[in-house]
């Protein structure tokens, strides 16, 4: 879900300019499910793929604070506000862990953020949709964070050690976020007819974007062979999407909400839910920056970076003084 360029596995392909012996030793370690650490030799293609994926993941965590922050001052109770505040704080921490993991690959946080602001780096397309009602906060926790968990649990076994270790804590906190969102949806769906309608409307608007979070179908995901073979990604996009549907449909049934898919039905032979076709034109449009609030999201990130310049400068000055005192 955090890179649209990974998918299913394939046969090994040669790596131009790399020492074949080093490549063979590297691939043997990965095949044996050993972690690759920052000081270990790795193919440049592996390094670049990780930087792209981890930075996109980090950007997604940070941008993902914006749609929820929209409701922080309008939460319906002090309890809801405290929980939402804690969740937003968690997302900031996730971004920090991931930026740190990406920095071990030789890229700086400033470089990654500049790439985001320049439109060269992406974040999860789901965050380019607006949060129109309080039920949207529940839908984000239930569906968006639920989809995130489907993707992130296997990443605890990704082949790059710092990324895998960062995901352990991230997954624990995302599990809380998913339960928090579902609890909101339970409460709203059990409320007045107007509240129930609000919950159904949120599900209607967030369902299909949530399925798109896993990326394009496997037969249309470029650059997939090495990523699966190198254990960067453990499951294909379509496998993760199916797991998400199978887990989420019974949850909707339990609280009396209807999945907005006329083709959704249980397939007894496959032991999975069959579901309707995704409108991929919308997905690619949002990836291109044409989402309902895409420009607003990127502007918010650029403005925050500019307005926080004095904090970074003060921190750099403090560190320079500390280093000078230590040297003296």
C-alpha positions as semicolon CSV with decimal commas, in nm:
position;residue;x (nm);y (nm);z (nm)
1;X;0,000;0,000;0,000
2;X;0,295;0,231;0,053
3;X;0,438;0,180;-0,292
4;X;0,245;0,120;-0,609
5;X;0,547;-0,041;-0,773
6;X;0,554;-0,375;-0,594
7;X;0,355;-0,686;-0,666
8;X;0,410;-1,051;-0,745
9;X;0,730;-1,250;-0,769
10;X;0,920;-1,363;-1,075
11;X;1,242;-1,524;-1,194
12;X;1,580;-1,371;-1,093
13;X;1,714;-1,106;-1,325
14;X;2,075;-0,983;-1,360
15;X;2,185;-0,662;-1,188
16;X;2,394;-0,441;-1,414
17;X;2,724;-0,322;-1,271
18;X;2,709;-0,535;-0,955
19;X;2,961;-0,802;-0,854
20;X;2,787;-1,138;-0,927
21;X;2,951;-1,302;-0,625
22;X;2,825;-1,030;-0,389
23;X;2,480;-1,047;-0,545
24;X;2,470;-1,425;-0,504
25;X;2,575;-1,401;-0,138
26;X;2,318;-1,129;-0,075
27;X;2,036;-1,324;-0,235
28;X;2,132;-1,636;-0,042
29;X;2,101;-1,444;0,285
30;X;1,765;-1,301;0,187
31;X;1,638;-1,643;0,076
32;X;1,740;-1,776;0,417
33;X;1,527;-1,504;0,580
34;X;1,826;-1,326;0,733
35;X;1,797;-0,954;0,801
36;X;2,007;-0,718;0,593
37;X;2,160;-0,447;0,814
38;X;2,277;-0,094;0,719
39;X;2,648;-0,182;0,706
40;X;2,593;-0,498;0,501
41;X;2,658;-0,497;0,129
42;X;2,339;-0,464;-0,075
43;X;2,262;-0,406;-0,444
44;X;2,197;-0,044;-0,531
45;X;1,858;-0,144;-0,674
46;X;1,765;-0,291;-0,334
47;X;1,874;0,028;-0,157
48;X;1,679;0,253;-0,395
49;X;1,365;0,040;-0,368
50;X;1,379;0,056;0,010
51;X;1,434;0,432;0,014
52;X;1,135;0,478;-0,215
53;X;0,909;0,248;-0,014
54;X;1,011;0,354;0,338
55;X;1,005;0,726;0,257
56;X;0,661;0,689;0,098
57;X;0,546;0,505;0,408
58;X;0,687;0,783;0,631
59;X;0,524;1,055;0,420
60;X;0,193;0,868;0,445
61;X;0,208;0,864;0,824
62;X;0,274;1,237;0,841
63;X;0,021;1,343;0,577
64;X;-0,226;1,103;0,738
65;X;-0,239;1,328;1,043
66;X;-0,412;1,602;0,841
67;X;-0,758;1,451;0,775
68;X;-0,789;1,353;1,141
69;X;-0,651;1,681;1,270
70;X;-0,943;1,841;1,087
71;X;-1,174;1,698;1,357
72;X;-0,956;1,736;1,664
73;X;-1,131;2,051;1,789
74;X;-1,476;1,920;1,690
75;X;-1,471;1,575;1,853
76;X;-1,808;1,506;2,021
77;X;-1,666;1,455;2,371
78;X;-1,351;1,509;2,575
79;X;-1,288;1,133;2,572
80;X;-1,308;1,121;2,192
81;X;-1,079;1,422;2,167
82;X;-0,817;1,267;2,397
83;X;-0,820;0,940;2,201
84;X;-0,795;1,118;1,866
85;X;-0,512;1,335;1,994
86;X;-0,323;1,026;2,108
87;X;-0,376;0,863;1,770
88;X;-0,245;1,165;1,579
89;X;0,056;1,170;1,809
90;X;0,116;0,802;1,729
91;X;0,113;0,876;1,356
92;X;0,380;1,143;1,404
93;X;0,590;0,887;1,588
94;X;0,547;0,635;1,308
95;X;0,675;0,890;1,060
96;X;0,977;0,952;1,282
97;X;1,063;0,580;1,310
98;X;1,037;0,538;0,934
99;X;1,238;0,846;0,842
100;X;1,509;0,718;1,078
101;X;1,498;0,375;0,912
102;X;1,532;0,533;0,566
103;X;1,825;0,747;0,684
104;X;2,023;0,430;0,756
105;X;2,022;0,375;0,378
106;X;2,221;0,691;0,315
107;X;1,947;0,944;0,241
108;X;1,868;1,238;0,468
109;X;1,531;1,336;0,605
110;X;1,564;1,675;0,438
111;X;1,616;1,507;0,100
112;X;1,309;1,289;0,149
113;X;1,088;1,579;0,254
114;X;1,211;1,796;-0,030
115;X;1,125;1,516;-0,273
116;X;0,773;1,506;-0,127
117;X;0,727;1,881;-0,155
118;X;0,855;1,877;-0,513
119;X;0,605;1,607;-0,609
120;X;0,879;1,351;-0,678
121;X;0,788;1,130;-0,382
122;X;0,439;0,995;-0,316
123;X;0,227;0,912;-0,014
124;X;-0,076;0,687;0,021
125;X;-0,354;0,807;-0,208
126;X;-0,615;0,752;0,063
127;X;-0,519;1,075;0,237
128;X;-0,626;1,285;-0,059
129;X;-0,992;1,238;0,037
130;X;-1,172;1,478;0,277
131;X;-1,319;1,399;0,619
132;X;-1,671;1,543;0,595
133;X;-1,830;1,408;0,915
134;X;-1,729;1,261;1,249
135;X;-1,814;0,915;1,112
136;X;-1,527;0,961;0,866
137;X;-1,287;0,947;1,161
138;X;-1,435;0,610;1,250
139;X;-1,412;0,493;0,890
140;X;-1,046;0,596;0,870
141;X;-0,961;0,400;1,183
142;X;-1,165;0,096;1,084
143;X;-1,093;0,079;0,711
144;X;-0,776;0,279;0,644
145;X;-0,586;0,160;0,950
146;X;-0,735;-0,186;0,901
147;X;-0,590;-0,193;0,551
148;X;-0,262;-0,062;0,688
149;X;-0,242;-0,350;0,934
150;X;-0,292;-0,603;0,652
151;X;0,011;-0,456;0,480
152;X;0,227;-0,382;0,782
153;X;0,210;-0,708;0,973
154;X;0,407;-0,889;0,696
155;X;0,653;-0,597;0,695
156;X;0,766;-0,708;1,041
157;X;0,940;-0,984;0,843
158;X;1,069;-0,765;0,561
159;X;1,431;-0,833;0,475
160;X;1,573;-0,496;0,584
161;X;1,634;-0,507;0,959
162;X;1,570;-0,142;1,061
163;X;1,243;-0,136;0,866
164;X;1,123;-0,466;1,012
165;X;1,204;-0,359;1,369
166;X;1,031;-0,023;1,327
167;X;0,718;-0,204;1,214
168;X;0,685;-0,401;1,539
169;X;0,579;-0,098;1,741
170;X;0,392;0,058;1,448
171;X;0,175;-0,253;1,413
172;X;0,089;-0,259;1,784
173;X;-0,026;0,102;1,771
174;X;-0,211;0,061;1,440
175;X;-0,405;-0,223;1,599
176;X;-0,526;0,021;1,864
177;X;-0,618;0,270;1,590
178;X;-0,825;0,013;1,405
179;X;-1,017;-0,082;1,719
180;X;-1,072;0,283;1,802
181;X;-1,218;0,350;1,458
182;X;-1,443;0,046;1,468
183;X;-1,569;0,145;1,812
184;X;-1,667;0,487;1,673
185;X;-1,853;0,321;1,386
186;X;-2,032;0,087;1,629
187;X;-2,148;0,381;1,839
188;X;-2,261;0,594;1,544
189;X;-2,434;0,302;1,370
190;X;-2,627;0,227;1,691
191;X;-2,741;0,587;1,731
192;X;-3,026;0,785;1,583
193;X;-3,143;0,724;1,225
194;X;-2,949;1,033;1,121
195;X;-2,632;0,903;1,288
196;X;-2,677;0,561;1,130
197;X;-2,714;0,727;0,790
198;X;-2,395;0,922;0,859
199;X;-2,209;0,597;0,936
200;X;-2,335;0,432;0,617
201;X;-2,242;0,738;0,412
202;X;-1,886;0,729;0,552
203;X;-1,856;0,359;0,465
204;X;-1,986;0,428;0,115
205;X;-1,723;0,695;0,051
206;X;-1,424;0,522;0,209
207;X;-1,475;0,161;0,099
208;X;-1,342;0,176;-0,255
209;X;-1,049;0,411;-0,177
210;X;-0,954;0,166;0,101
211;X;-0,939;-0,121;-0,151
212;X;-0,723;0,096;-0,377
213;X;-0,474;0,146;-0,093
214;X;-0,314;-0,189;-0,169
215;X;-0,202;-0,065;-0,509
216;X;-0,285;-0,172;-0,863
217;X;-0,367;-0,533;-0,954
218;X;-0,074;-0,773;-0,963
219;X;-0,072;-0,796;-1,342
220;X;-0,025;-0,419;-1,364
221;X;0,241;-0,360;-1,097
222;X;0,582;-0,276;-1,249
223;X;0,922;-0,353;-1,095
224;X;0,789;-0,646;-0,893
225;X;1,028;-0,935;-0,945
226;X;1,314;-0,828;-0,723
227;X;1,096;-0,679;-0,451
228;X;0,921;-1,008;-0,386
229;X;1,233;-1,216;-0,430
230;X;1,427;-0,987;-0,196
231;X;1,153;-1,021;0,068
232;X;1,089;-0,647;0,078
233;X;0,725;-0,732;0,022
234;X;0,584;-1,065;0,142
235;X;0,239;-1,064;-0,017
236;X;0,110;-0,935;-0,348
237;X;-0,133;-0,644;-0,375
238;X;-0,426;-0,867;-0,469
239;X;-0,354;-1,115;-0,188
240;X;-0,360;-0,838;0,070
241;X;-0,673;-0,684;-0,080
242;X;-0,856;-1,019;-0,058
243;X;-0,753;-1,065;0,306
244;X;-0,885;-0,719;0,386
245;X;-1,222;-0,783;0,223
246;X;-1,260;-1,120;0,394
247;X;-1,188;-0,967;0,734
248;X;-1,393;-0,649;0,696
249;X;-1,722;-0,768;0,547
250;X;-1,824;-0,964;0,863
251;X;-1,738;-0,658;1,074
252;X;-1,976;-0,445;0,868
253;X;-2,247;-0,709;0,900
254;X;-2,205;-0,715;1,277
255;X;-2,293;-0,347;1,316
256;X;-2,563;-0,350;1,051
257;X;-2,384;-0,154;0,779
258;X;-2,389;-0,252;0,413
259;X;-2,076;-0,274;0,198
260;X;-2,142;-0,054;-0,110
261;X;-2,080;-0,329;-0,363
262;X;-2,370;-0,494;-0,548
263;X;-2,140;-0,774;-0,665
264;X;-2,014;-0,869;-0,319
265;X;-2,097;-1,228;-0,229
266;X;-1,945;-1,524;-0,048
267;X;-1,783;-1,781;-0,277
268;X;-1,815;-2,116;-0,104
269;X;-1,577;-2,286;-0,347
270;X;-1,298;-2,031;-0,305
271;X;-1,377;-1,969;0,064
272;X;-1,341;-1,598;-0,004
273;X;-1,566;-1,305;-0,083
274;X;-1,598;-1,211;-0,449
275;X;-1,620;-0,836;-0,497
276;X;-1,681;-0,589;-0,777
277;X;-1,434;-0,427;-1,012
278;X;-1,233;-0,132;-0,883
279;X;-1,237;0,187;-1,088
280;X;-0,864;0,216;-1,144
281;X;-0,895;0,541;-1,340
282;X;-0,980;0,711;-1,012
283;X;-0,679;0,553;-0,842
284;X;-0,433;0,672;-1,105
285;X;-0,591;1,018;-1,108
286;X;-0,537;1,048;-0,732
287;X;-0,178;0,921;-0,769
288;X;-0,123;1,202;-1,021
289;X;-0,231;1,453;-0,758
290;X;-0,591;1,495;-0,872
291;X;-0,753;1,378;-0,549
292;X;-1,032;1,592;-0,395
293;X;-0,793;1,758;-0,146
294;X;-0,451;1,663;-0,290
295;X;-0,337;2,022;-0,341
296;X;-0,460;2,115;0,005
297;X;-0,266;1,831;0,166
298;X;0,062;1,915;-0,007
299;X;0,022;2,287;0,066
300;X;-0,030;2,209;0,434
301;X;0,293;2,008;0,441
302;X;0,491;2,279;0,260
303;X;0,354;2,550;0,489
304;X;0,435;2,347;0,800
305;X;0,792;2,295;0,676
306;X;0,837;2,667;0,609
307;X;0,680;2,777;0,937
308;X;0,894;2,528;1,132
309;X;1,223;2,651;0,986
310;X;1,307;2,850;1,299
311;X;1,270;2,539;1,515
312;X;1,512;2,343;1,296
313;X;1,757;2,634;1,293
314;X;1,740;2,665;1,672
315;X;1,794;2,291;1,713
316;X;2,095;2,302;1,478
317;X;2,243;2,598;1,668
318;X;2,194;2,419;2,000
319;X;2,361;2,105;1,868
320;X;2,653;2,307;1,729
321;X;2,708;2,466;2,073
322;X;2,687;2,128;2,241
323;X;2,945;1,982;2,005
324;X;3,172;2,283;2,059
325;X;3,154;2,246;2,437
326;X;3,229;1,875;2,407
327;X;3,530;1,947;2,185
328;X;3,658;2,208;2,431
